[in-house]
């Protein structure tokens, strides 16, 4: 049972302060953004009798506080921990489990996130590559992780964010 984030009836989980998040809203965010991947792994495991690769998407807000990301930070942190535990459990069957921590990408879905343009601008200014990320770059990274070129890679969170995650405090 995969749950599409667009089917969530309440406002987007990232809206509002974490402190004000109800248990129900938090649980719904966990089901949509974390447990759906666990459930997918559960359903895929018997089909992957010759090994395989499971990949999910995360975001830097799982590691560091990103303004306006709110409840999704702890939820993505749980997803990243789940990647490590699934890699541990499924590794003996030759199933690799990894996540891509994608940088801010200007998409239709992201356009509804308050202050998202500020994150795009900060990425373009701060990231070592001085630019944002294209969705095709994330797609190619997923292709790489699914390929035999990464046959010994599991339990990793691979950042595809123009290097944004390595930068510390911005200098002015």
Buried (B, 14 or more C-beta within 10 A) or exposed (E): EEBEEEEBEEEBBBBBEBEEBEEEBBEBBBBBBBBBBBBBBEEBBEEBEEEBBBBBBBBBBBBEEBEBBBBBBBBBBBBBEBBBEBBEEBBEEBBBBBBBBBBBBEEEEEEEBEEBEEBBEBBBEBBEEEEBBBEEBBEEBBEBBBEEEBEEBBBBBBBBBBBBBEBEEEEE
